[in-house]
Amino acid sequence: MRAARWETVIPATARQIAGAVEVTDAEPAAAAALLAALNAAGIPATRATTPSGTAATVFFTEGLSDAPMTARHWAALTASSKARKSGATLIFLQQLAADTGLEGFTRTLRREWPDVSAACWTLVGRVQGDVIVNWIGRAQEDLWLSPDATARRVVLGQMVSPRSLTPATGGLWLVTGGARGVTATCAIELARQSGGTFILAGRSAQTPWPEGIPETADLKTLRGLMAAAAVKRGEKPAPATIDKSARAALAGLEIRATLAEITATGAEAHYVLMDTSDAGSVTAALAHIRQHFGPVTGLVHGAGVIADRLVEEKTEAELRRVFATKAEGLFHILSRIDRAALRHVGLFSSASAFFGNRGQSDYAMANAILANAGRALRAELPAAQVKVFDWGPWEGGMVDATLASHFKEQGVPLIPLGEGARIFAHELLAGDPSDVELIVGTVWSGT
Ligand SMILES: NC(=O)c1ccc[n+]([C@@H]2O[C@H](COP(=O)([O-])OP(=O)(O)OC[C@H]3O[C@@H](n4cnc5c(N)ncnc54)[C@H](OP(=O)(O)O)[C@@H]3O)[C@@H](O)[C@H]2O)c1
């Protein structure tokens, strides 16, 4: 496990660019200022509503526009596809804010488009055009640019060693996605270490187990048993109907098992229906929680979905689904709870946010937003422990048998469930508060 760290970057002396330069005008004032600064530096550049696909360097201002978060990131993604040209340099500008994550995109582009240079430059405060031009010689790197013309970049820090735990903290924990998948495993370990009341939130209902069917956790086996039982009753349900019922039964089983395991630790556990992607659903669930349990003191956001596809094939609906659950979902919650009452915040991100990953441009961006949102929360709530976990692949959850063997072939070790859960609970309860973003691989022992 390593923490994200910042290091100062020295500007390259060369400030010239060969070939045509374009600046997209999604944010017209920023585009005009940058064009003026480029021209003043002797670099001819033109404004483009849509990239021509012929420029050698393109600056994208989509990330600076005041469009809503998801639309802003989708606009940058679609504009990039139009600018693709072998050997081109694509520089995406964004303002440092809780709801920006274009660095997840450029990290992914560097994997999907190795023939292109892609960089995300995050402007920390009011950065003038001439400062941006000053960094042209470092156009292959994601940078944080400051108004005083200095720049930093994020790097992997030293290995973080586990700390000893503080005594139980108790409190009211809201864990999105906490009844199922790897977040459930983490919630159980957290309950063991901290105690308190756990509200697990998800979309699935607590569907009862079908009568007369022996319990199994295997979907294929359950489908077979349910189909056989239906035939015995003289029914002929469609395979899709059987599949839906079997999945619902398994979700109910998993939710009840997680609640029972948390209760067995001595903590209290409840389940609420909440779709994080739906503001109305979040409002209703939070009103219920406030009324029956009081203010949330610990927020764990584990809800997440993937919709993997390469950048040029990515659809807006897919990106919206991925953003809605994870990034929009976080802001739906944060804008509806008493943030001042928060003592712990744990956000489930992915290593793809830090390293990029083929097919995961939307997921990497949504997770990179979590890292920036976590840093903003840490600044807002200095007394709270805020941790963003950039997980590598786990032995469970989204990683099914097919994905697991794919990782094995690539030599990527999986995070064992028990080890990941311990890292999560220890870091959230007792980790160094200054380490907000943690990149977690397989190593817990600190070796
Ligand atoms: N497993 C890994 O290797 C891995 C690696 C990196 C990061 N992560 C992150 O870890 C988290 C958990 O992943 P997982 O592998 O356990 O995935 P999973 O097995 O697919 O579980 C996803 C969880 O999120 C909930 N969820 C999904 N959409 C939701 C929504 N709109 N509202 C509320 N809850 C929702 C699901 O419950 P319902 O279906 O009942 O809503 C379920 O509890 C995710 O954020 C994921 O991005 C996982």
PDBQT file of the ligand as one rigid body, heavy atoms in Angstrom, charges set to zero:
ROOT
HETATM    1  N1  LIG A 501     -13.688  -5.760  -6.702  1.00  0.00    +0.000 N 
HETATM    2  C1  LIG A 501     -12.622  -5.103  -7.108  1.00  0.00    +0.000 C 
HETATM    3  O1  LIG A 501     -11.647  -5.723  -7.540  1.00  0.00    +0.000 OA
HETATM    4  C2  LIG A 501     -12.558  -3.605  -7.037  1.00  0.00    +0.000 A 
HETATM    5  C3  LIG A 501     -11.381  -2.974  -7.462  1.00  0.00    +0.000 A 
HETATM    6  C4  LIG A 501     -11.306  -1.600  -7.417  1.00  0.00    +0.000 A 
HETATM    7  C5  LIG A 501     -12.360  -0.869  -6.917  1.00  0.00    +0.000 A 
HETATM    8  N2  LIG A 501     -13.499  -1.500  -6.509  1.00  0.00    +0.000 N 
HETATM    9  C6  LIG A 501     -14.602  -0.676  -6.002  1.00  0.00    +0.000 C 
HETATM   10  O2  LIG A 501     -15.137  -1.247  -4.837  1.00  0.00    +0.000 OA
HETATM   11  C7  LIG A 501     -16.534  -1.041  -4.770  1.00  0.00    +0.000 C 
HETATM   12  C8  LIG A 501     -17.254  -2.369  -4.565  1.00  0.00    +0.000 C 
HETATM   13  O3  LIG A 501     -16.954  -3.179  -5.689  1.00  0.00    +0.000 OA
HETATM   14  P1  LIG A 501     -17.359  -4.730  -5.788  1.00  0.00    +0.000 P 
HETATM   15  O4  LIG A 501     -16.288  -5.393  -6.516  1.00  0.00    +0.000 OA
HETATM   16  O5  LIG A 501     -17.773  -5.238  -4.481  1.00  0.00    +0.000 OA
HETATM   17  O6  LIG A 501     -18.608  -4.596  -6.779  1.00  0.00    +0.000 OA
HETATM   18  P2  LIG A 501     -19.955  -5.434  -6.807  1.00  0.00    +0.000 P 
HETATM   19  O7  LIG A 501     -19.755  -6.803  -6.322  1.00  0.00    +0.000 OA
HETATM   20  O8  LIG A 501     -20.508  -5.220  -8.171  1.00  0.00    +0.000 OA
HETATM   21  O9  LIG A 501     -20.835  -4.655  -5.758  1.00  0.00    +0.000 OA
HETATM   22  C9  LIG A 501     -21.255  -3.352  -6.013  1.00  0.00    +0.000 C 
HETATM   23  C10 LIG A 501     -21.991  -2.851  -4.789  1.00  0.00    +0.000 C 
HETATM   24  O10 LIG A 501     -22.483  -1.543  -5.079  1.00  0.00    +0.000 OA
HETATM   25  C11 LIG A 501     -23.885  -1.534  -4.903  1.00  0.00    +0.000 C 
HETATM   26  N3  LIG A 501     -24.437  -0.610  -5.885  1.00  0.00    +0.000 N 
HETATM   27  C12 LIG A 501     -24.228  -0.589  -7.228  1.00  0.00    +0.000 A 
HETATM   28  N4  LIG A 501     -24.896   0.417  -7.776  1.00  0.00    +0.000 NA
HETATM   29  C13 LIG A 501     -25.534   1.058  -6.767  1.00  0.00    +0.000 A 
HETATM   30  C14 LIG A 501     -26.375   2.188  -6.702  1.00  0.00    +0.000 A 
HETATM   31  N5  LIG A 501     -26.708   2.891  -7.796  1.00  0.00    +0.000 N 
HETATM   32  N6  LIG A 501     -26.860   2.564  -5.502  1.00  0.00    +0.000 NA
HETATM   33  C15 LIG A 501     -26.536   1.874  -4.375  1.00  0.00    +0.000 A 
HETATM   34  N7  LIG A 501     -25.734   0.812  -4.367  1.00  0.00    +0.000 NA
HETATM   35  C16 LIG A 501     -25.245   0.400  -5.561  1.00  0.00    +0.000 A 
HETATM   36  C17 LIG A 501     -24.330  -2.982  -5.086  1.00  0.00    +0.000 C 
HETATM   37  O11 LIG A 501     -25.531  -3.270  -4.429  1.00  0.00    +0.000 OA
HETATM   38  P3  LIG A 501     -26.937  -3.364  -5.203  1.00  0.00    +0.000 P 
HETATM   39  O12 LIG A 501     -26.681  -4.089  -6.490  1.00  0.00    +0.000 OA
HETATM   40  O13 LIG A 501     -27.825  -4.090  -4.269  1.00  0.00    +0.000 OA
HETATM   41  O14 LIG A 501     -27.358  -1.939  -5.407  1.00  0.00    +0.000 OA
HETATM   42  C18 LIG A 501     -23.180  -3.714  -4.431  1.00  0.00    +0.000 C 
HETATM   43  O15 LIG A 501     -23.342  -3.701  -3.033  1.00  0.00    +0.000 OA
HETATM   44  C19 LIG A 501     -16.924  -0.319  -6.060  1.00  0.00    +0.000 C 
HETATM   45  O16 LIG A 501     -17.010   1.052  -5.821  1.00  0.00    +0.000 OA
HETATM   46  C20 LIG A 501     -15.751  -0.613  -6.976  1.00  0.00    +0.000 C 
HETATM   47  O17 LIG A 501     -15.587   0.421  -7.920  1.00  0.00    +0.000 OA
HETATM   48  C21 LIG A 501     -13.622  -2.850  -6.571  1.00  0.00    +0.000 A 
ENDROOT
TORSDOF 0
